[in-house]
Amino acid sequence: MVSTILHPPAVPGEILELPDEAIVCPCRRVSKGYVTTAIRDGHASLQTLAHATRAGTAPGCTVCQAALGELIAACKPQGPLSLRTAEKKPNKLELMKQEKDGLDCVDDIERFAATGNWEEMSEDDKSRFKWQGLFFRKQTPGHFMLRLRMTCGASNAAQFRVLADLSDEHGKGFCDLTTRQQIQLRWFTINEVPEIWERLAAVGLHSRQTGMDNVRGVCGCPMAGVTPHELFDASPAARAFTDLLLDNKAYTNLPRKFNCTITGCLENCCHTETQDLALVPSYRELGGEKVDGFNVLAGGKQGSGGYTPAKHINVFVRPEHAAALCSHVVGIFRDHGYREQRNKARLAFLIRDLGVDWFRAELERRWGQPLLHAGPDIRKDSHADHLGIHPQKRTPDGGPDLFYVGMLVPVGRITTQQMRAVASLAERYGNGEIRLTVQQNLVVPNIPEDRVGALTQEPIFQELPFDPSPVMRGLVSCVGIDYCHLALIETKGWAIQIARELEKRTAGKKIAPLSIHWSGCSAGCGLHQASTIGLQACRTRVEGKVVDAAHVFVKGASGPNARVAEDLMYDVPCDQLADALEPLVKHLPRQ
């Protein structure tokens, strides 16, 4: 049979309908059948496919590469589409999701709440309940964790008081602030869940879709709308995307979790490059006018093999279109993401295997019209944590000058007494707003200038300082072994102990800004590979005794100059870490 010569080459969306004899790469005259055979033989990335078939290797072959990427997604043995020649056994979580959507488990939770018999929960129940933000913890059997959704870290005094009351009545008198600007409640029992949900709802809080294979809480600049260092307020786009996702079963069966940040901040206050999807500030000249919007990055992650910085995909989107574009990115992950192996089920692996060109082409196909090319990356090289007392941007109506105060919450663990003090501070000096940062800290905005002096004398700043030492200022830690079965050591306790010792050793010395991040395991929840100094927990043997220890990484970063931290030291016992880290804190070059 005579081959069909395609010129221009096939585009995504059409190539799967072509016969095997069709030429899918006219640049090298390679047929579809030859390509699909190579893919099924294991050449399942553009690079290895090019080596095996020469398809997509000619100069200017980018359109071919996009079409080839769709063939790879369809034909590779690990891929989710129907052209696979041999089905792999689906993992148990995929089978669980096929049986019942996670959104449909509320009745099951209420049934267990009525009896209190948590021991009767199946493993599927425990997994499925995470769709409602309810986490069974192996470390604390019978006592659960609830993760709350707070888009861009927005909260208020009324919410903090309710959370403090719930933690006193049903928990252990504290809450944890996360690196995703969310709050976690701990230690309550299953029979207390309905009451907790009801009281949370009364102040506008909920826990839906904060775990498992969902788009997690959407992050953004905590000072959105008030910082003078933003191109524009991006929080409406983040809220619109959140509204599109919630209770929408089109987005509740992803291959795995999906992290997203949408920010207009120019100061890199969010860990954008660690995200599956990040929208960062940019602009384009369109129709003779300057249009503010976002550049799009995709494919970042922390765990599953370590930090992979998100890649620019050469797309610019207007703020009013951002939520819709984000939904299409999630749709690509849902439809093409790997589902057989959980440790490969992240968007980063899909983009690694199929390439940015394929990803952009597929996004454009779903968008239904040509995507705009990216504008300049206008973010600053520096990083802001929003700690301290700072002026807000002037209000359009010429109102009084306002300030915000950012305060350190050491390793993100805040007591109920401190929560009530922060709530009182927000109401007496501001308008009741409280905002959470990705560094596990808090900000109170909208403080009139003439109240700043009195503010600085508030007793709460003895515990939650607005002017911490350089060592404490950049300290972040995951939850650790007390409440996470993956963690190897008690990270928060060690983080505080070693930081306090380093504070003493560096007192009076000029210390350049730095971050010190702790993760209890390789999952990287503490973002240790995106930190000046990163510590990954381990255990090591000293004189025949197994002790807590950490691997040491250095010079990691997110932002426009993102880089993966370098391995420096392995298996350093925790009681020797202060000695090991002291010269790094003092002398390690900072970017």
Secondary structure, DSSP 8 states (H G I E B T S, - for coil): ------SS---TTTGGGS-TTSEEETTTTEEHHHHHHHHHTT--SHHHHHHHH-TT-STT-HHHHHHHHHHHHHHSTT-SSTT-SS-----HHHHHHHHS-GGGGHHHHHHHHHH--GGG--HHHHHHGGGGTEEE-TTSTT-EEEE---GGGEEEHHHHHHHHHHHHHHSSSEEEE-TTS-EEEEEE-GGGHHHHHHHHHTTT---TT-SSSSB---B--TTTTT-SSBSS--HHHHHHHHHHHTT-GGGS--SS-B-EEE--BSS--S-GGGSSEEEEEEEEEETTEEEEEEEEEE--BSSSSS-B--EEEEEEE-GGGHHHHHHHHHHHHHHHS--S-GGG-SHHHHHHHHHHHHHHHHHHHHHTS--B--------SS-----EEEE----TT----EEEEEE--GGGEEEHHHHHHHHHHHHHHSSSEEEE-TTS-EEEEEEEGGGHHHHTT-GGGGTS-SS--HHHHTEEE---TTT-TT-SS-HHHHHHHHHHHHHHHHTTS------EEEESSTT-TT-GGGSSEEEEEEEEEETTEEEEEEEEEE--B-STT-B--EEEEEEEEGGGHHHHHHHHHHH----
